Amino acid sequence: MNEKKPDRLTLLKNTPLFLKLPESALRMLDGILIERSFLKGENIFTEGSESDGFYIIIKGRVKVFKLSAEGKEQILHIVGAKELLGAVSAFAGTPYPAHADAMEKTTAFFLPGKDFLVLIQKEPSVVMNMMANLSMRLQHFTRMIEDLSLKEVPGRLAAYLLYLHERTGRGDVVEIDISKGQLASLLGTIPETLSRILRKMSEKGLLKVSGRKVRLLNRKVLHDIVNGEKAGL
């Protein structure tokens, strides 16, 4: 028997961004959103293109990235289910600042900017919820910029592993659900350097790697590495 697909209103209710919204506001949102699907590798928007709205990812993952003049890809962040994509540009009325491609088959709700602005004038509670979400995202970006600009690669890796642990909040095992090349790009390094540092961390007894799963054996030392301690790496 096929599992019944949740309706759009149910999906909106289960999105953290809209958890506290009244039923009337959810129905207004449902009235303006457009469901869109993207294949793995399909482009969602390009850097510099006009922002006419934003997305809520329902299923799948999207990488947001920049391309250098030489065509080298630098991943800025990865957007997963129940997260916003392109919201800042939509509100500011500015072009998208980076490229966005689906990393796997992805379903998203697109909210046209003009329609959404009309909606929040009628239902201000919607934007209050979004401000909290965007504030958390800004904090994440601030930490990421600090990591990339001020920390050595071991510190960036330790910070990312601890971020995964904080996000999941389950035991000491985290799962890296992107490829080693994508993780290296996200951390501003190359796969060979990433492999070498993972190996050294394993040898030092800080973690244990098993496929995509990483057991954090000594979070205290990982925190020390984030804060600038070399720890022999």
C-alpha positions as a Markdown table, in Angstrom:
| # | Residue | x | y | z |
|---|---|---|---|---|
| 1 | Met | 0.0 | 0.0 | 0.0 |
| 2 | Asn | 1.4 | 3.4 | -0.9 |
| 3 | Glu | 1.9 | 5.8 | 1.9 |
| 4 | Lys | -0.5 | 8.8 | 1.7 |
| 5 | Lys | 1.3 | 12.0 | 0.7 |
| 6 | Pro | 0.8 | 14.8 | 3.2 |
| 7 | Asp | -1.2 | 17.7 | 1.8 |
| 8 | Arg | 0.4 | 21.2 | 1.5 |
| 9 | Leu | -1.3 | 22.6 | 4.6 |
| 10 | Thr | 0.1 | 19.7 | 6.7 |
| 11 | Leu | 3.6 | 20.3 | 5.3 |
| 12 | Leu | 3.3 | 24.0 | 6.2 |
| 13 | Lys | 2.2 | 23.2 | 9.7 |
| 14 | Asn | 5.2 | 20.9 | 10.2 |
| 15 | Thr | 7.7 | 23.5 | 9.0 |
| 16 | Pro | 9.5 | 25.1 | 12.0 |
| 17 | Leu | 9.2 | 28.5 | 10.3 |
| 18 | Phe | 5.4 | 28.4 | 10.6 |
| 19 | Leu | 4.8 | 26.2 | 13.7 |
| 20 | Lys | 3.0 | 28.9 | 15.7 |
| 21 | Leu | 0.9 | 30.4 | 12.9 |
| 22 | Pro | -2.9 | 30.4 | 13.2 |
| 23 | Glu | -4.8 | 28.3 | 10.7 |
| 24 | Ser | -6.0 | 31.4 | 8.8 |
| 25 | Ala | -2.4 | 32.5 | 8.1 |
| 26 | Leu | -1.4 | 29.0 | 7.0 |
| 27 | Arg | -4.4 | 28.9 | 4.5 |
| 28 | Met | -3.3 | 32.3 | 3.2 |
| 29 | Leu | 0.2 | 30.9 | 2.6 |
| 30 | Asp | -1.2 | 27.9 | 0.9 |
| 31 | Gly | -3.1 | 30.1 | -1.4 |
| 32 | Ile | 0.0 | 31.8 | -2.9 |
| 33 | Leu | 2.7 | 29.1 | -2.9 |
| 34 | Ile | 3.8 | 27.2 | -6.0 |
| 35 | Glu | 5.1 | 23.7 | -5.7 |
| 36 | Arg | 8.2 | 23.1 | -7.7 |
| 37 | Ser | 10.4 | 20.0 | -8.3 |
| 38 | Phe | 14.1 | 19.9 | -9.3 |
| 39 | Leu | 16.2 | 17.0 | -10.5 |
| 40 | Lys | 19.7 | 16.2 | -9.1 |
| 41 | Gly | 22.1 | 18.8 | -10.4 |
| 42 | Glu | 19.4 | 21.1 | -11.7 |
| 43 | Asn | 19.9 | 24.8 | -11.3 |
| 44 | Ile | 17.4 | 26.7 | -9.1 |
| 45 | Phe | 18.8 | 30.2 | -9.6 |
| 46 | Thr | 22.1 | 31.7 | -10.7 |
| 47 | Glu | 24.2 | 34.5 | -9.1 |
| 48 | Gly | 23.0 | 37.9 | -10.3 |
| 49 | Ser | 19.6 | 36.7 | -11.5 |
| 50 | Glu | 16.6 | 38.7 | -10.4 |
| 51 | Ser | 15.0 | 37.6 | -7.2 |
| 52 | Asp | 11.3 | 37.3 | -7.6 |
| 53 | Gly | 10.6 | 35.2 | -4.5 |
| 54 | Phe | 12.0 | 32.6 | -2.2 |
| 55 | Tyr | 11.8 | 28.9 | -1.5 |
| 56 | Ile | 11.0 | 26.6 | 1.4 |
| 57 | Ile | 12.7 | 23.3 | 0.8 |
| 58 | Ile | 10.2 | 20.4 | 1.5 |
| 59 | Lys | 12.3 | 17.5 | 0.5 |
| 60 | Gly | 15.9 | 17.1 | -0.7 |
| 61 | Arg | 19.0 | 19.4 | -0.4 |
| 62 | Val | 20.3 | 22.4 | -2.2 |
| 63 | Lys | 23.9 | 23.7 | -2.4 |
| 64 | Val | 24.5 | 27.4 | -2.5 |
| 65 | Phe | 27.8 | 28.3 | -4.0 |
| 66 | Lys | 30.1 | 30.8 | -5.7 |
| 67 | Leu | 32.2 | 30.2 | -8.8 |
| 68 | Ser | 35.7 | 31.8 | -9.2 |
| 69 | Ala | 37.0 | 33.3 | -12.4 |
| 70 | Glu | 38.7 | 29.9 | -13.0 |
| 71 | Gly | 35.4 | 28.0 | -12.5 |
| 72 | Lys | 36.4 | 26.7 | -9.0 |
| 73 | Glu | 33.3 | 26.0 | -6.8 |
| 74 | Gln | 33.1 | 27.3 | -3.3 |
| 75 | Ile | 30.1 | 26.0 | -1.4 |
| 76 | Leu | 28.7 | 28.6 | 1.0 |
| 77 | His | 26.1 | 26.4 | 2.7 |
| 78 | Ile | 23.7 | 23.5 | 2.2 |
| 79 | Val | 20.0 | 24.1 | 2.6 |
| 80 | Gly | 18.0 | 21.1 | 3.7 |
| 81 | Ala | 14.3 | 20.2 | 4.3 |
| 82 | Lys | 12.2 | 22.8 | 6.1 |
| 83 | Glu | 14.8 | 25.6 | 5.5 |
| 84 | Leu | 14.5 | 28.8 | 3.6 |
| 85 | Leu | 16.3 | 29.5 | 0.3 |
| 86 | Gly | 16.8 | 32.9 | -1.2 |
| 87 | Ala | 14.7 | 34.8 | 1.4 |
| 88 | Val | 17.1 | 37.6 | 2.1 |
| 89 | Ser | 17.4 | 38.6 | -1.6 |
| 90 | Ala | 13.6 | 38.4 | -1.9 |
| 91 | Phe | 13.0 | 40.8 | 1.0 |
| 92 | Ala | 15.8 | 43.2 | 0.1 |
| 93 | Gly | 14.8 | 43.3 | -3.6 |
| 94 | Thr | 18.4 | 42.5 | -4.7 |
| 95 | Pro | 19.6 | 39.8 | -7.1 |
| 96 | Tyr | 20.5 | 36.4 | -5.9 |
| 97 | Pro | 24.1 | 36.6 | -4.5 |
| 98 | Ala | 25.1 | 33.1 | -5.4 |
| 99 | His | 24.2 | 30.0 | -7.5 |
| 100 | Ala | 21.9 | 27.3 | -6.1 |
| 101 | Asp | 21.7 | 23.7 | -7.5 |
| 102 | Ala | 19.7 | 20.7 | -6.3 |
| 103 | Met | 22.0 | 18.1 | -4.8 |
| 104 | Glu | 19.4 | 15.4 | -5.1 |
| 105 | Lys | 15.8 | 15.2 | -6.3 |
| 106 | Thr | 14.2 | 18.2 | -4.5 |
| 107 | Thr | 10.7 | 19.5 | -3.8 |
| 108 | Ala | 10.2 | 23.1 | -2.8 |
| 109 | Phe | 7.5 | 25.6 | -2.2 |
| 110 | Phe | 8.1 | 28.8 | -4.1 |
| 111 | Leu | 6.5 | 32.0 | -2.6 |
| 112 | Pro | 6.4 | 34.9 | -5.1 |
| 113 | Gly | 7.8 | 38.0 | -3.5 |
| 114 | Lys | 5.0 | 40.4 | -4.4 |
| 115 | Asp | 2.2 | 38.1 | -3.2 |
| 116 | Phe | 4.1 | 37.4 | 0.0 |
| 117 | Leu | 4.5 | 41.1 | 0.8 |
| 118 | Val | 0.7 | 41.6 | 0.4 |
| 119 | Leu | 0.1 | 38.6 | 2.7 |
| 120 | Ile | 2.3 | 39.8 | 5.5 |
| 121 | Gln | 0.5 | 43.1 | 5.5 |
| 122 | Lys | -2.6 | 41.2 | 6.4 |
| 123 | Glu | -0.9 | 38.7 | 8.7 |
| 124 | Pro | 2.2 | 40.2 | 10.4 |
| 125 | Ser | 2.8 | 37.1 | 12.5 |
| 126 | Val | 4.2 | 35.4 | 9.4 |
| 127 | Val | 7.1 | 37.7 | 9.2 |
| 128 | Met | 7.8 | 37.6 | 12.9 |
| 129 | Asn | 8.4 | 33.9 | 12.7 |
| 130 | Met | 10.6 | 34.4 | 9.7 |
| 131 | Met | 12.8 | 37.0 | 11.4 |
| 132 | Ala | 13.7 | 34.4 | 14.1 |
| 133 | Asn | 14.6 | 31.9 | 11.4 |
| 134 | Leu | 16.7 | 34.4 | 9.5 |
| 135 | Ser | 18.4 | 35.6 | 12.7 |
| 136 | Met | 19.6 | 32.0 | 13.4 |
| 137 | Arg | 20.8 | 31.7 | 9.8 |
| 138 | Leu | 22.8 | 35.0 | 10.2 |
| 139 | Gln | 24.5 | 33.7 | 13.3 |
| 140 | His | 25.5 | 30.6 | 11.4 |
| 141 | Phe | 26.9 | 32.7 | 8.5 |
| 142 | Thr | 28.8 | 34.9 | 11.0 |
| 143 | Arg | 30.4 | 31.8 | 12.5 |
| 144 | Met | 31.2 | 30.3 | 9.1 |
| 145 | Ile | 32.9 | 33.5 | 7.9 |
| 146 | Glu | 34.9 | 33.6 | 11.1 |
| 147 | Asp | 35.9 | 30.0 | 10.6 |
| 148 | Leu | 37.0 | 30.4 | 7.0 |
| 149 | Ser | 38.9 | 33.7 | 7.6 |
| 150 | Leu | 40.5 | 33.2 | 11.0 |
| 151 | Lys | 40.9 | 29.5 | 11.6 |
| 152 | Glu | 43.2 | 26.9 | 10.1 |
| 153 | Val | 41.6 | 23.9 | 8.4 |
| 154 | Pro | 41.7 | 21.7 | 11.5 |
| 155 | Gly | 39.7 | 24.4 | 13.3 |
| 156 | Arg | 37.2 | 24.6 | 10.5 |
| 157 | Leu | 36.7 | 20.9 | 10.4 |
| 158 | Ala | 36.3 | 20.7 | 14.2 |
| 159 | Ala | 33.8 | 23.5 | 14.1 |
| 160 | Tyr | 31.8 | 21.8 | 11.4 |
| 161 | Leu | 31.7 | 18.5 | 13.3 |
| 162 | Leu | 30.6 | 20.2 | 16.5 |
| 163 | Tyr | 28.0 | 22.1 | 14.5 |
| 164 | Leu | 26.6 | 18.8 | 13.2 |
| 165 | His | 26.5 | 17.5 | 16.8 |
| 166 | Glu | 24.7 | 20.6 | 18.1 |
| 167 | Arg | 22.2 | 20.4 | 15.2 |
| 168 | Thr | 21.3 | 16.8 | 15.7 |
| 169 | Gly | 21.7 | 16.6 | 19.5 |
| 170 | Arg | 21.8 | 12.8 | 19.4 |
| 171 | Gly | 24.8 | 11.0 | 21.2 |
| 172 | Asp | 28.3 | 11.4 | 19.9 |
| 173 | Val | 27.8 | 10.2 | 16.3 |
| 174 | Val | 27.3 | 12.6 | 13.5 |
| 175 | Glu | 26.7 | 11.9 | 9.9 |
| 176 | Ile | 28.4 | 13.7 | 7.0 |
| 177 | Asp | 25.7 | 13.5 | 4.3 |
| 178 | Ile | 27.8 | 15.2 | 1.6 |
| 179 | Ser | 30.7 | 14.0 | -0.4 |
| 180 | Lys | 34.3 | 14.5 | 0.7 |
| 181 | Gly | 34.8 | 16.9 | -2.2 |
| 182 | Gln | 31.8 | 18.9 | -1.2 |
| 183 | Leu | 32.8 | 19.0 | 2.4 |
| 184 | Ala | 36.3 | 20.2 | 1.4 |
| 185 | Ser | 34.7 | 23.0 | -0.7 |
| 186 | Leu | 32.5 | 24.0 | 2.2 |
| 187 | Leu | 35.5 | 24.2 | 4.5 |
| 188 | Gly | 37.7 | 26.1 | 1.9 |
| 189 | Thr | 40.2 | 23.4 | 1.4 |
| 190 | Ile | 41.0 | 20.4 | -0.9 |
| 191 | Pro | 40.0 | 16.7 | -0.4 |
| 192 | Glu | 43.6 | 15.6 | 0.2 |
| 193 | Thr | 44.1 | 18.0 | 3.0 |
| 194 | Leu | 40.7 | 17.1 | 4.5 |
| 195 | Ser | 41.6 | 13.3 | 4.4 |
| 196 | Arg | 45.0 | 14.0 | 6.1 |
| 197 | Ile | 43.4 | 16.0 | 8.9 |
| 198 | Leu | 40.7 | 13.4 | 9.5 |
| 199 | Arg | 43.4 | 10.7 | 9.6 |
| 200 | Lys | 45.4 | 12.7 | 12.2 |
| 201 | Met | 42.4 | 13.3 | 14.3 |
| 202 | Ser | 41.6 | 9.6 | 14.3 |
| 203 | Glu | 45.2 | 8.8 | 15.3 |
| 204 | Lys | 45.0 | 11.3 | 18.1 |
| 205 | Gly | 41.9 | 9.5 | 19.4 |
| 206 | Leu | 39.6 | 12.6 | 18.8 |
| 207 | Leu | 37.2 | 10.8 | 16.5 |
| 208 | Lys | 36.5 | 7.6 | 14.7 |
| 209 | Val | 35.4 | 7.6 | 11.0 |
| 210 | Ser | 33.2 | 4.8 | 9.7 |
| 211 | Gly | 31.9 | 5.6 | 6.2 |
| 212 | Arg | 29.8 | 8.7 | 6.5 |
| 213 | Lys | 29.5 | 8.4 | 10.2 |
| 214 | Val | 31.9 | 10.1 | 12.6 |
| 215 | Arg | 32.0 | 9.3 | 16.3 |
| 216 | Leu | 33.3 | 12.3 | 18.3 |
| 217 | Leu | 35.5 | 10.7 | 21.0 |
| 218 | Asn | 36.8 | 13.9 | 22.6 |
| 219 | Arg | 34.7 | 16.9 | 22.1 |
| 220 | Lys | 36.7 | 19.0 | 24.6 |
| 221 | Val | 39.8 | 18.8 | 22.5 |
| 222 | Leu | 37.8 | 19.5 | 19.4 |
| 223 | His | 36.5 | 22.7 | 21.1 |
| 224 | Asp | 40.2 | 23.5 | 21.9 |
| 225 | Ile | 41.1 | 23.1 | 18.2 |
| 226 | Val | 38.2 | 25.5 | 17.3 |
| 227 | Asn | 39.7 | 28.0 | 19.7 |
| 228 | Gly | 43.1 | 27.8 | 18.2 |
| 229 | Glu | 44.9 | 25.0 | 20.0 |
| 230 | Lys | 47.1 | 23.0 | 17.6 |
| 231 | Ala | 46.7 | 19.6 | 19.3 |
| 232 | Gly | 49.5 | 18.3 | 17.1 |
| 233 | Leu | 47.6 | 18.7 | 13.9 |
